Amino acid sequence: MKTRHLRYALMTIILGLVIYLAVRPAGGRSFEAFCPFGGVESLWGLIHGGQFTCALGPLNLSLLVGVLALALAAKKAFCGWACPIGFLGELAARLGGKVWRRRPRVPDKTNARLKLLRYVVLVVSLYFTYRLGELVLRGFDPYYLIFSGFGHGSLGWISVLTLAVIVGLGLIVPMAFCRWLCPLSATFDPLARLGLIKVARDDHACNQCGACRRACPHDLAVQNHTVVRHRDCTNCLECVDACPVEGALSLKVTL
């Protein structure tokens, strides 16, 4: 699993940097400045008032532009290779896999319907942030709650319960937050399908064993696609590493 080792090493470094920013004495940049979704939240204030909302700043907007450009190049690679919450979600999923002998699997139709929730979260969070001029998502945002230690803007037991539910779901359903609730994931969706770097399948080499789908953190049916254009693919390459047939799955630059 060489690819996973590389991904985990990179995400461990990023996680360590975020933790450092969160625990160091006041002064300098906050860990919130490194959240790309903050760039989305800042747009209304910049357009209508010429100023950033609350604790947001130019770095949030720069990161948003960067990760959107990355989505055009490599789909949701940010989620699979850099996002601290995605990393923690993946670790929780692996821990859950050791607890469950036979992990419950969400039916495809139900999974697809639950994914609509992330668009609801996106619209609701932006509506209230733009209307109130405050980061209303803080009390429900796992990124903020974890790294701030339930700091300013958290909602007491409501935030504790929210984080507990997110963690609990992640132990049962791999990447549950990323699949169903993440507003940044919803923001990426239109561009993720267009990403040039994709996992491609050689139909002649593939033996339809299903190992790729079992390895995929997002439960994508890789074996049914010649080119994986699915909006949830993060190019994590777990499917490529799991494939028992050399050359059946590979990364390619394609439309």
C-alpha positions in Angstrom: 0.0 0.0 0.0 2.7 2.5 -1.0 0.2 5.1 -2.2 -1.6 5.1 1.1 1.6 5.5 3.0 2.4 8.5 0.9 -1.0 10.0 1.4 -1.0 9.4 5.1 2.4 10.9 5.5 1.3 14.0 3.7 -1.9 14.3 5.6 -0.2 13.7 8.9 2.1 16.7 8.2 -0.9 18.9 7.3 -2.8 17.7 10.4 0.3 18.5 12.6 0.5 22.0 11.1 -3.2 22.6 11.8 -2.8 21.4 15.4 0.2 23.6 15.8 -1.8 26.6 14.6 -4.6 25.7 17.0 -2.6 25.3 20.2 0.1 28.0 19.8 -0.2 31.2 21.7 -2.4 34.0 20.2 -0.9 36.0 17.4 -0.3 35.2 13.8 -2.7 33.2 11.6 -5.4 31.1 13.1 -6.1 27.5 11.9 -9.4 29.0 10.5 -7.4 30.9 7.9 -6.5 27.6 6.3 -10.1 26.5 5.6 -11.0 26.7 1.9 -14.7 26.8 2.7 -14.0 30.1 4.5 -13.4 31.5 1.0 -17.0 30.6 0.0 -18.3 32.1 3.2 -16.4 35.3 2.6 -17.8 36.0 -0.9 -21.0 37.8 0.1 -19.2 40.2 2.5 -16.6 41.0 -0.1 -19.1 41.7 -2.9 -21.5 43.7 -0.8 -19.4 45.3 1.9 -15.8 45.1 0.6 -14.7 43.2 3.7 -14.1 39.7 4.9 -16.7 38.1 7.2 -15.7 37.7 10.9 -12.4 35.9 11.2 -11.9 35.2 7.5 -9.2 36.7 5.4 -7.5 36.7 2.0 -5.8 33.3 2.7 -9.2 31.6 2.8 -10.1 33.0 -0.6 -6.7 32.1 -2.0 -7.1 28.5 -0.8 -10.6 28.3 -2.3 -9.3 29.4 -5.7 -6.4 26.9 -5.4 -8.5 23.9 -4.4 -11.1 24.7 -7.1 -8.3 24.8 -9.7 -7.0 21.5 -8.2 -10.5 20.0 -8.7 -10.3 20.9 -12.4 -7.0 19.2 -12.6 -7.5 16.1 -10.3 -11.1 16.0 -9.1 -11.4 15.9 -5.3 -7.7 15.2 -4.7 -7.7 17.9 -1.9 -10.2 15.7 0.0 -8.1 12.5 -0.4 -4.7 14.0 0.0 -4.8 17.1 2.2 -8.1 17.6 4.1 -7.6 17.1 7.9 -11.2 16.1 8.4 -11.1 13.7 5.5 -8.0 12.2 7.0 -9.6 11.8 10.5 -12.7 10.4 8.8 -10.6 7.8 6.9 -8.8 6.8 10.2 -12.2 6.5 11.9 -13.5 4.3 9.0 -10.5 2.0 9.4 -11.0 1.8 13.1 -14.7 1.0 12.5 -13.7 -1.8 10.1 -11.8 -3.5 12.9 -14.8 -3.3 15.2 -17.4 -4.5 12.8 -17.1 -8.0 11.5 -19.5 -7.3 8.8 -20.0 -3.5 8.4 -23.5 -2.4 7.6 -23.6 -1.1 4.0 -25.9 1.7 2.9 -28.0 0.8 -0.2 -27.0 2.7 -3.3 -30.3 4.6 -3.6 -30.3 5.6 0.0 -26.7 6.6 -0.2 -27.5 8.8 -3.2 -30.4 10.5 -1.5 -28.4 11.2 1.7 -25.8 12.9 -0.5 -28.4 15.6 -1.2 -28.0 16.7 2.5 -24.6 18.2 1.7 -26.3 20.7 -0.6 -28.8 21.5 2.1 -26.0 22.2 4.5 -24.2 24.3 1.9 -27.3 26.5 1.2 -28.4 26.8 4.9 -24.9 27.7 6.1 -24.3 30.3 3.4 -27.7 31.8 3.8 -27.3 32.4 7.5 -23.7 33.4 7.3 -24.5 36.0 4.6 -27.6 37.2 6.4 -26.1 37.5 9.9 -22.4 38.3 9.0 -21.3 35.6 11.4 -19.8 32.1 10.9 -22.9 30.3 11.9 -21.5 26.9 10.9 -18.9 27.0 13.7 -21.1 25.3 16.3 -21.7 22.3 13.9 -18.4 22.3 12.0 -16.1 19.3 13.0 -13.0 21.2 11.8 -13.7 24.1 14.0 -15.0 22.1 17.0 -12.0 19.7 17.1 -9.2 22.2 16.5 -10.7 25.0 18.7 -11.5 22.6 21.5 -15.2 23.8 21.4 -14.1 27.4 21.4 -15.9 30.7 20.7 -19.0 30.0 18.6 -19.6 26.5 19.8 -23.1 25.7 21.2 -22.4 23.7 24.3 -24.0 20.3 24.5 -25.5 20.8 20.9 -22.0 21.0 19.5 -20.8 18.0 21.6 -23.8 16.0 20.4 -23.2 17.0 16.8 -19.6 16.0 16.9 -20.4 12.7 18.7 -23.0 11.9 16.0 -20.5 12.7 13.2 -17.8 10.5 14.8 -20.3 7.7 15.5 -21.5 7.7 11.9 -17.9 7.7 10.6 -17.2 4.5 12.6 -20.2 2.8 11.0 -20.3 4.2 7.5 -16.9 5.1 6.0 -16.5 8.9 5.3 -20.1 9.6 6.3 -19.5 13.3 7.0 -17.7 13.7 3.7 -20.4 11.8 1.8 -23.5 13.4 3.2 -22.8 16.6 5.1 -19.6 18.4 4.0 -20.5 21.7 2.3 -17.0 22.0 0.8 -17.6 18.7 -0.9 -20.8 20.1 -2.4 -18.9 23.1 -3.6 -16.4 20.9 -5.4 -19.1 18.7 -7.1 -19.6 20.7 -10.4 -15.8 20.8 -11.1 -15.0 17.3 -9.8 -16.7 15.6 -12.7 -14.5 17.7 -15.1 -11.2 16.9 -13.4 -8.6 15.8 -16.0 -6.7 13.3 -13.9 -9.0 10.2 -13.4 -8.8 6.6 -12.5 -9.2 4.5 -15.7 -10.1 0.8 -16.0 -8.8 -1.5 -18.7 -11.9 -3.5 -19.6 -9.9 -6.3 -21.1 -7.7 -6.8 -18.0 -10.4 -6.3 -15.4 -11.8 -9.6 -14.0 -14.7 -7.9 -12.2 -13.6 -9.2 -8.8 -15.0 -6.1 -7.0 -11.8 -5.5 -4.9 -11.7 -1.9 -6.1 -15.2 -1.2 -4.8 -14.5 -2.8 -1.4 -11.4 -0.7 -1.1 -13.0 2.6 -2.1 -13.7 4.8 1.0 -16.8 6.2 -0.8 -18.1 2.8 -2.0 -17.9 3.7 -5.7 -18.5 0.9 -8.2 -15.2 1.4 -9.9 -15.6 -1.9 -11.8 -18.6 -0.5 -13.7 -16.7 2.4 -15.2 -14.1 2.7 -18.0 -13.2 6.1 -16.6 -14.2 7.1 -13.1 -15.9 10.5 -13.5 -18.0 10.2 -10.3 -18.2 13.4 -8.3 -17.1 11.7 -5.1 -13.8 10.2 -6.4 -10.9 11.7 -4.5 -8.1 10.0 -6.6 -6.9 8.4 -3.3 -5.9 5.4 -5.4 -7.1 2.8 -2.8 -8.8 1.0 -5.7 -5.6 0.9 -7.8 -3.6 -0.5 -4.9 -6.3 -3.1 -4.1 -6.6 -4.3 -7.7 -5.1 -7.8 -8.0 -4.6 -7.4 -11.8 -1.6 -5.3 -12.7 -2.6 -2.5 -15.2 -6.3 -3.0 -14.9 -6.6 0.3 -13.0 -4.4 3.3 -13.5 -4.4 7.1 -13.4 -4.8 8.8 -16.8 -5.3 12.3 -18.1 -8.5 12.3 -20.0 -11.7 14.2 -20.7 
